[in-house]
Amino acid sequence: MPEITMPRLSDTMEEGTLAAWLKQPGDQVQRGDLLAEIETDKATMELEAFEEGVLQQILVQEGETVPIGQPIAIIGAGAGAGAAAPAKPAPPSPAEQAATIEIAPEVESPAAATLPPTPPAGGDARVKASPMARAIAHDRGIDLATVTGSGPGGRVVKADVEAAVADVGGRAAPAAQAAPAAAQEPAAAQPAAAADVEAVPLTSMRKTVARRLVESMQNAPHFYLTIQVDTDALLGLRAELNQRLAADGTKLSVNDLLVKACAVTLRAHPDINVSWGGDKLLRHRRIHVGIAVAVEGGLIVPVVRDADQKSVSQISREAKALIERARAGKLRPEEFTGGTFTISNLGMFGIDQFTAVINPPEAAILAVGATSAEPVVRDGQLATYQRMKLTMSIDHRAVDGATGAQFLADLKAVLEEPLRILA
């Protein structure tokens, strides 16, 4: 009988969580049918069937996390779950399965908590629910069978369970207030430490972020360069361009201009657009700029490809679409892999300056601080200028200090004469 295995859906994926089965044992399966929803470290995706027959057996229950390549179900040729099936050709490899994976239409977060195995029958097992909804229901003691789902096909989602929790809490409040003091003493007698700590399971995304950042700090010898940039001209150009583009509905951000400025400067400094290859240095001919995006449960870096070849307005539209899909957990693998340089901007949170961890296998990442008005003496005159600090983290195995310093100096010049961005 052909085995369906956990596919590899991204270059960083080592395991996947079975979010939901869309077929049940005994169901007829056609080639191309959707079998299950798989949660990875990046998004929730749908798994297609590569074989025709009957879903004979489910080997991995909803909520379980298993490594790539492990069998998760068996498809046979019989008419039912218990029917015998003749031998079939070997199943496709995980890589072949991943080739036809598509983004799931309903994603609550890029990755959900790893859950206890779902019982094979009865109770919550018959209820269609997202892993996040199951996690909350499990923690709060909510029976999913009593919750009305508002998701596609009546699927119970996070908001439905939270509403049920609030409803139960509201009904329970009067009884709790009316309870005699003696009945409440056992709860009060519990150790305070146990009530003060909540164990939160790691999401697949958080596990991957933690592992990759530790590897980056351990393997790549980071060094840091900081430079201050006058942004009056940059902000002035942004305002002018936004006025011109208003009719098209395009609104440029400072980050859009930074992506283009970095791409232009990388084109002039190919020694920064590199990766460490162990026994060789990998110099990238194309410039793909990643944008670090905070999402629920972790961090993801969608990539603007060939950023040096695109206009600022193109970059703006593409970046906004990528960020929206990232926060919805709907990025395709090709949209968050292959970056050659990354920008991490915390300026919108009021952070003046910070250092970022390199996103491997890239050799550098630019940390962008807030723009603020500062007094500056020039030509003996005191004036106020808008200024911003940029800090670049660099892998010293791949890039020398002087090379990084020259790149930052040229980036500063481009940002302070921003018409060069448009050239």
Secondary structure by P-SEA (a helix, b strand, c coil): cccccccccccccccccccccccccccccccccccbbbbcccbbbbbbbcccccccccccccccccccccccccccccccccccccccccccccccccccbbbbccccccccccccccccccccccccccaaaaaaaaaacccccccccccccccccaaaaaaaaaaaaaaaaaaaaacccccccccccccaaaaabbbbbbcaaaaaaaaaaaaaaaccbbbbbbbbbbcaaaaaaaaaaaaaaccccccccaaaaaaaaaaaaaaacccccccccccbbbbbcbbbbbbbbbcccbbbbbbbcccccccaaaaaaaaaaaaaaaaaccccccccccccbbbbbccccccccccccccccccbbbbbbbbbbbbbbcccbbbbbbbbbbbbbbccccccaaaaaaaaaaaaaaaaacccccc
